[in-house]
Amino acid sequence: MTSEHYDVVIIGAGPGGYTVALRSAELGKSVLLVERDDVVGGTCLNRGCIPSKALITAARTIDTIHRGEQIGIDCQLQEIDFGKLCAFRDDTVSTMRGGLLGLLTFRGVHMVQGIASIEEDGHVRVVPAQGEKTVRGRNAGGDFEDGEQSLDVTAGDVVIATGSRPKPLDVAPFNHALIDSTAALALNSFPHSAVVIGSGATALEFATMWNSAGADVTLIMRGGIVLSRSDRRAAKVLMRELKRQGITIVTKATITAVDTGENLGATVHYMDADGNGQEVFAEWVLAAIGRVPNTDGAWFEKASIELDENGLVQTDAYGRTSREHVWALGDITPGHQLAHRAYQQGYVVAESIAGLDPSPVNEHTIPTVVFSNPEFASVGYTLREAKADPRFADVSETLIPVMANARMLMSGASGSVSVVSGRKSADQSDDVHVLGVHIVSPDASDLIAETQQIIGNHVPLSAAARNIHPHPTFSEMLGETLLKADGRPLHTR
């Protein structure tokens, strides 16, 4: 066994973990980054955000081809070369991963592949990853080299960033045609038919992507609306658009069983809203009902790391856990399981370890984005949340008819923009502020960044409404909504 010491040891090389590694190294710390997989980047880069968006890009290209006839362009989709499409997906991931690996190497981060645990004495023990005989380290060129059979590490601070995994259904494990999002991304063709179970971002992205690719898609959910924790008006608009595109939506359903057979598809049995038994067959069934934190290792309890009833690590606003000099961030902490949240948490943790004084992450200024068709993006408070919060007064919601926007009209899409505004009770200036923005439209994922700045920097509504948006763009929808909220509408009544 080899024993070494580092200023910072990080368990997990996903967005949160590698952010701590990069920032800590930048601040002059010696850093060890431990990852059980043979690649860096975590779920987001390798099995989530990036490969899924590569496939969504392809699906949107298919949509554009199909829409050509509506605008006078006669074109037909002859075939999909899924081999080339998969190569496009894999090349995108490989390029991003190579850039990250090069940056970690450049910053002097020591990286090893293995399974890490925190011992009772605070040491970090690393053993070989599954299928490996040694704890493999990366050399200066980024390539793996065999190492010791185990590694015992002491550290000034330890950061836990072990991420999460797809949650299985209670009534059936992932098996054959019942798959999780990782398996769905690895399919060798788009499905001809699919049942998607869930109503969150992953479920909606796969449902719209497969629908665009020509699949017969049924979306089954437990609640009565998609994105149940989001702005209800925007969620209803998105749900209407999904139905308009031909996706069958089943609400208030309870899954009772899933019958699977190897290479034979699957049958989903469920109780509908009236309590009647129903079933639907599909080539593939995707269960996208959430994610489970990777905190079930016995060492969490042995190391006195406090977890809540959902298995999430309890931390303060800066990422400190119940054990001194042990920190946690990302999907294993309460809050949105989003890569960009983990990035910001990583900065806060790294700078706190270094003795700086960073501001904690403001959970209400973290944008949420769903890369559905059309996209959904949201930041800040919903109307219901703002009205229920005693810190706000005179809360209202402003909407505009988005089809008055030229780019929306050209796109053939529909959607909505709403701005929640109000006065802050403790604000002596009596200014009205933007409290939340919720968008359903093409490019909503890019539009939301401006509103995050407005809300995060406490820009008064009157000042935000004076932002100049280029014409003609989708961003004018936001500008017009802000103008209307400020009592000065231009292109709307």
Protein Blocks (a to p, Z undefined) as FASTA:
>chain_A
ZZdddfbdcedjbfklmmmmmmmmmnopacddddfbfbehijmlmmmmmmmmmmmmmmmm
mmmmmmmmmnopacddfbacfklmmmmmmmmmmmmmmmmmmmmmmnopacddddddddfk
opacddddehiabdcdddfkopacdddfbdcdddfbdcddebpaddddfkbccehjlccf
klmmmpcbdcfbdcdedjbfklmmmmmmmmmnopacddddfblbehklbcfklmmmmmmm
mmmnopacdehiacfbdcddehkapadddddfkopacddddfbdcddebccddfkbfklm
mnopacdfkopacddfkopafbehiacehjlbgcdddfklmmmmmmmmmmmmnopacddd
dfklcccddfbddddddehjdfklmmmpmkbghiacddddfklpmklmmnopacdddddd
dddfklmnlpacdfbdcdddehklmmmmmmmmmmmnopafklmmmpccddddfklmmmmm
mmmmnopafkbZZ
